[in-house]
């Protein structure tokens, strides 16, 4: 089973998040790194839990 901790600890994911943040800065966007990832993952978890019957 893949958990959020597994994803957070993945070097590949960390590198992807860093590269994405660098590209977004070039485009003028604000911080979208781990803070944003945490917000989105919590919202996704809440949605998934609401679908369970």
N, CA, C and O atoms as a GROMACS GRO file, in nm:
protein
  212
    1UNK      N    1   0.084  -0.117   0.000
    1UNK     CA    2   0.000   0.000   0.000
    1UNK      C    3   0.089   0.125   0.000
    1UNK      O    4   0.187   0.132   0.074
    2UNK      N    5   0.054   0.219  -0.083
    2UNK     CA    6   0.128   0.345  -0.089
    2UNK      C    7   0.061   0.443   0.007
    2UNK      O    8  -0.059   0.467   0.000
    3UNK      N    9   0.142   0.498   0.097
    3UNK     CA   10   0.090   0.595   0.193
    3UNK      C   11   0.145   0.733   0.160
    3UNK      O   12   0.236   0.748   0.080
    4UNK      N   13   0.087   0.834   0.224
    4UNK     CA   14   0.136   0.969   0.205
    4UNK      C   15   0.280   0.981   0.252
    4UNK      O   16   0.360   1.052   0.191
    5UNK      N   17   0.314   0.913   0.360
    5UNK     CA   18   0.452   0.916   0.409
    5UNK      C   19   0.548   0.856   0.306
    5UNK      O   20   0.659   0.907   0.287
    6UNK      N   21   0.506   0.748   0.240
    6UNK     CA   22   0.588   0.687   0.136
    6UNK      C   23   0.615   0.787   0.024
    6UNK      O   24   0.728   0.798  -0.025
    7UNK      N   25   0.512   0.859  -0.015
    7UNK     CA   26   0.526   0.957  -0.122
    7UNK      C   27   0.615   1.072  -0.076
    7UNK      O   28   0.704   1.116  -0.150
    8UNK      N   29   0.592   1.122   0.046
    8UNK     CA   30   0.671   1.233   0.098
    8UNK      C   31   0.819   1.199   0.107
    8UNK      O   32   0.904   1.285   0.083
    9UNK      N   33   0.851   1.076   0.140
    9UNK     CA   34   0.990   1.034   0.160
    9UNK      C   35   1.060   0.996   0.030
    9UNK      O   36   1.182   0.976   0.029
   10UNK      N   37   0.986   0.985  -0.078
   10UNK     CA   38   1.043   0.946  -0.207
   10UNK      C   39   1.134   1.056  -0.262
   10UNK      O   40   1.091   1.170  -0.279
   11UNK      N   41   1.260   1.022  -0.289
   11UNK     CA   42   1.354   1.117  -0.348
   11UNK      C   43   1.304   1.166  -0.484
   11UNK      O   44   1.316   1.284  -0.517
   12UNK      N   45   1.247   1.075  -0.562
   12UNK     CA   46   1.196   1.110  -0.694
   12UNK      C   47   1.085   1.215  -0.683
   12UNK      O   48   1.082   1.311  -0.760
   13UNK      N   49   0.994   1.196  -0.589
   13UNK     CA   50   0.885   1.291  -0.570
   13UNK      C   51   0.940   1.424  -0.520
   13UNK      O   52   0.896   1.530  -0.566
   14UNK      N   53   1.034   1.420  -0.428
   14UNK     CA   54   1.094   1.544  -0.376
   14UNK      C   55   1.160   1.624  -0.488
   14UNK      O   56   1.146   1.746  -0.494
   15UNK      N   57   1.232   1.556  -0.575
   15UNK     CA   58   1.297   1.623  -0.688
   15UNK      C   59   1.195   1.681  -0.785
   15UNK      O   60   1.214   1.790  -0.838
   16UNK      N   61   1.087   1.607  -0.807
   16UNK     CA   62   0.981   1.655  -0.896
   16UNK      C   63   0.913   1.779  -0.838
   16UNK      O   64   0.888   1.875  -0.911
   17UNK      N   65   0.884   1.778  -0.710
   17UNK     CA   66   0.822   1.893  -0.644
   17UNK      C   67   0.914   2.014  -0.652
   17UNK      O   68   0.869   2.125  -0.680
   18UNK      N   69   1.043   1.995  -0.628
   18UNK     CA   70   1.139   2.105  -0.634
   18UNK      C   71   1.147   2.163  -0.776
   18UNK      O   72   1.144   2.284  -0.794
   19UNK      N   73   1.155   2.076  -0.875
   19UNK     CA   74   1.162   2.122  -1.014
   19UNK      C   75   1.034   2.195  -1.054
   19UNK      O   76   1.039   2.296  -1.124
   20UNK      N   77   0.921   2.144  -1.009
   20UNK     CA   78   0.793   2.208  -1.039
   20UNK      C   79   0.786   2.346  -0.975
   20UNK      O   80   0.741   2.442  -1.037
   21UNK      N   81   0.831   2.355  -0.850
   21UNK     CA   82   0.829   2.484  -0.782
   21UNK      C   83   0.918   2.585  -0.854
   21UNK      O   84   0.880   2.702  -0.866
   22UNK      N   85   1.032   2.542  -0.902
   22UNK     CA   86   1.122   2.632  -0.975
   22UNK      C   87   1.056   2.683  -1.103
   22UNK      O   88   1.067   2.801  -1.137
   23UNK      N   89   0.987   2.594  -1.173
   23UNK     CA   90   0.919   2.634  -1.296
   23UNK      C   91   0.804   2.730  -1.267
   23UNK      O   92   0.783   2.826  -1.341
   24UNK      N   93   0.730   2.704  -1.160
   24UNK     CA   94   0.619   2.793  -1.125
   24UNK      C   95   0.668   2.932  -1.084
   24UNK      O   96   0.602   3.031  -1.113
   25UNK      N   97   0.783   2.938  -1.018
   25UNK     CA   98   0.840   3.069  -0.982
   25UNK      C   99   0.872   3.149  -1.107
   25UNK      O  100   0.848   3.270  -1.111
   26UNK      N  101   0.925   3.083  -1.209
   26UNK     CA  102   0.956   3.150  -1.335
   26UNK      C  103   0.828   3.209  -1.397
   26UNK      O  104   0.831   3.316  -1.458
   27UNK      N  105   0.717   3.138  -1.379
   27UNK     CA  106   0.589   3.184  -1.434
   27UNK      C  107   0.520   3.286  -1.344
   27UNK      O  108   0.414   3.338  -1.379
   28UNK      N  109   0.579   3.315  -1.228
   28UNK     CA  110   0.523   3.417  -1.140
   28UNK      C  111   0.432   3.365  -1.031
   28UNK      O  112   0.369   3.444  -0.960
   29UNK      N  113   0.423   3.234  -1.015
   29UNK     CA  114   0.338   3.178  -0.912
   29UNK      C  115   0.411   3.177  -0.778
   29UNK      O  116   0.534   3.180  -0.773
   30UNK      N  117   0.333   3.173  -0.670
   30UNK     CA  118   0.391   3.166  -0.536
   30UNK      C  119   0.422   3.021  -0.499
   30UNK      O  120   0.405   2.931  -0.581
   31UNK      N  121   0.465   3.002  -0.379
   31UNK     CA  122   0.508   2.871  -0.327
   31UNK      C  123   0.403   2.762  -0.350
   31UNK      O  124   0.287   2.777  -0.313
   32UNK      N  125   0.445   2.654  -0.411
   32UNK     CA  126   0.358   2.538  -0.436
   32UNK      C  127   0.429   2.408  -0.404
   32UNK      O  128   0.410   2.309  -0.474
   33UNK      N  129   0.509   2.407  -0.302
   33UNK     CA  130   0.587   2.286  -0.272
   33UNK      C  131   0.514   2.197  -0.172
   33UNK      O  132   0.396   2.169  -0.188
   34UNK      N  133   0.584   2.154  -0.072
   34UNK     CA  134   0.528   2.057   0.023
   34UNK      C  135   0.407   2.112   0.097
   34UNK      O  136   0.314   2.036   0.128
   35UNK      N  137   0.405   2.240   0.127
   35UNK     CA  138   0.288   2.298   0.194
   35UNK      C  139   0.163   2.277   0.110
   35UNK      O  140   0.060   2.233   0.161
   36UNK      N  141   0.173   2.308  -0.016
   36UNK     CA  142   0.060   2.291  -0.108
   36UNK      C  143   0.024   2.143  -0.122
   36UNK      O  144  -0.094   2.106  -0.124
   37UNK      N  145   0.126   2.058  -0.131
   37UNK     CA  146   0.103   1.914  -0.143
   37UNK      C  147   0.027   1.862  -0.020
   37UNK      O  148  -0.062   1.777  -0.034
   38UNK      N  149   0.060   1.911   0.097
   38UNK     CA  150  -0.009   1.868   0.218
   38UNK      C  151  -0.156   1.911   0.217
   38UNK      O  152  -0.244   1.833   0.256
   39UNK      N  153  -0.183   2.032   0.174
   39UNK     CA  154  -0.320   2.081   0.167
   39UNK      C  155  -0.402   1.995   0.071
   39UNK      O  156  -0.512   1.950   0.104
   40UNK      N  157  -0.348   1.972  -0.047
   40UNK     CA  158  -0.418   1.893  -0.148
   40UNK      C  159  -0.440   1.749  -0.102
   40UNK      O  160  -0.547   1.693  -0.123
   41UNK      N  161  -0.339   1.690  -0.039
   41UNK     CA  162  -0.353   1.550   0.004
   41UNK      C  163  -0.459   1.536   0.114
   41UNK      O  164  -0.532   1.438   0.116
   42UNK      N  165  -0.467   1.633   0.204
   42UNK     CA  166  -0.570   1.629   0.309
   42UNK      C  167  -0.709   1.642   0.249
   42UNK      O  168  -0.802   1.574   0.292
   43UNK      N  169  -0.723   1.729   0.152
   43UNK     CA  170  -0.854   1.745   0.086
   43UNK      C  171  -0.891   1.619   0.009
   43UNK      O  172  -1.007   1.577   0.010
   44UNK      N  173  -0.794   1.560  -0.058
   44UNK     CA  174  -0.821   1.436  -0.133
   44UNK      C  175  -0.862   1.324  -0.038
   44UNK      O  176  -0.955   1.249  -0.068
   45UNK      N  177  -0.794   1.313   0.076
   45UNK     CA  178  -0.830   1.211   0.175
   45UNK      C  179  -0.973   1.231   0.224
   45UNK      O  180  -1.048   1.135   0.238
   46UNK      N  181  -1.010   1.355   0.250
   46UNK     CA  182  -1.146   1.384   0.296
   46UNK      C  183  -1.249   1.344   0.191
   46UNK      O  184  -1.354   1.289   0.225
   47UNK      N  185  -1.220   1.371   0.065
   47UNK     CA  186  -1.313   1.332  -0.043
   47UNK      C  187  -1.324   1.180  -0.053
   47UNK      O  188  -1.435   1.126  -0.065
   48UNK      N  189  -1.212   1.113  -0.049
   48UNK     CA  190  -1.214   0.966  -0.059
   48UNK      C  191  -1.293   0.906   0.056
   48UNK      O  192  -1.372   0.814   0.035
   49UNK      N  193  -1.272   0.956   0.176
   49UNK     CA  194  -1.346   0.906   0.292
   49UNK      C  195  -1.496   0.930   0.278
   49UNK      O  196  -1.576   0.849   0.323
   50UNK      N  197  -1.533   1.040   0.216
   50UNK     CA  198  -1.675   1.070   0.201
   50UNK      C  199  -1.743   0.977   0.100
   50UNK      O  200  -1.865   0.961   0.103
   51UNK      N  201  -1.666   0.915   0.010
   51UNK     CA  202  -1.722   0.823  -0.089
   51UNK      C  203  -1.744   0.683  -0.034
   51UNK      O  204  -1.821   0.606  -0.090
   52UNK      N  205  -1.678   0.650   0.076
   52UNK     CA  206  -1.690   0.515   0.131
   52UNK      C  207  -1.831   0.494   0.185
   52UNK      O  208  -1.890   0.580   0.250
   53UNK      N  209  -1.882   0.377   0.154
   53UNK     CA  210  -2.019   0.343   0.197
   53UNK      C  211  -2.013   0.239   0.306
   53UNK      O  212  -2.116   0.196   0.356
   0.00000   0.00000   0.00000
